[in-house]
């Protein structure tokens, strides 16, 4: 399974045996159970995560209700960016939606990898750019699309999420109630 980790990273940049050895040396593999919290708001982030297998939900607590902002699946990096960068308490929470295997890079080990080789700096840059683009797409969808249009786009671009993620989290991600999501599904799917 950790071989998947290397295969996903090879999508960013070619890696030789020495690079692979260093990645394993400076990371830790951890498995989270379904619904287990990975990281909670109020803490300072010292780690970057990489999803080898599973699904992780990013959510915020808003007036006592959690609001889903994003889902991370295989091949994606996860980081509470502002907290990690500026060492301030995080506003976000990360939760395993299903049994999830993550590779974890501590800040110290990340710094070592970045010093060792420009390849790792390139991976970090590409991962950051991908995260930024994903965030911009989500913001744009809320500004330019209706809930039904966002549902159709999610169905077309990442339909497998509907089999992996509970409906209430999908509804929250789309910015609607579970009841409204049911009505949208009826209209779209007939």
Secondary structure, DSSP 8 states (H G I E B T S, - for coil): -HHHHHHHHHTTS---HHHHHHHHHT-EEEEE-TT-EEE-TTS---EEEEEEESEEEEEEEETTEEEEEEEEETT-EE--HHHHHH-----EEEEESSSEEEEEEEHHHHHHHHHH-HHHHHHHHHHHHHHHHHHHHHHHHHHH--HHHHHHHHHHHHTTHHHHS-HHHHHHHHTS-HHHHHHHHHHHH-
